[in-house]
């Protein structure tokens, strides 16, 4: 269990996630935020996202304050929607080692187009 941020003032974004021990009997956890932004790699303008992380924990769960601070660190990064979905998935898998994880990222419409990118672990190889 790592809780470096919970209950402490934090005034800057982080590139990490805190975890706590998964309670016995927990099945699937879904965490959703519509407060995620990054910068378009081409124009430098902000892109706004809704992100949903759905995972089946093994031994660890993600602590929500650290997740909010982790999302904050993307604000000044230039990333395409698709790469951001993979980046978030990789962090969740590395930190809490879930049995399964799906990250769904929806980029709010720009130019009339909404993008939804889904990244799963273990990867779905059925195409």
C-alpha positions, 0 to 999 in steps of 0.5 A: 500500500502506498498513500503518499498524497492522501490527506496531504496538501499537493500543489502540483501534478504528479506522474504516479498513482497511490494504491491501497489493498484491495478488499476481499470480494471486490469485483470491478472498479470503474473510475470516471473523470471529465476533467482531463486535458492535454495539448494537441500535438499539431496546434498546441490547443487544449483537447478535453477528455472524459476518461473511464478506467474500468479494472478488476484489481488483484491486490491493489486499488487506485487511490482517487486523489492521486488519480486526479493529480496524475490526470493533472500532469497531462495538461501541458503534454502534447498527446494524441487521444489514442496515445493518451489512452495507452499511456493511462492504461500502462500506468494503471497496469504498472502500478496496481497490476490488475487482472484486467483493465480497460481505459476508454478516452473520449475526446470532446468534439473539435471540428465536429468530430468526437474521438473514442479510444479504447485500450485494454489489458490484457490486449485484445488480439482478436482484431 
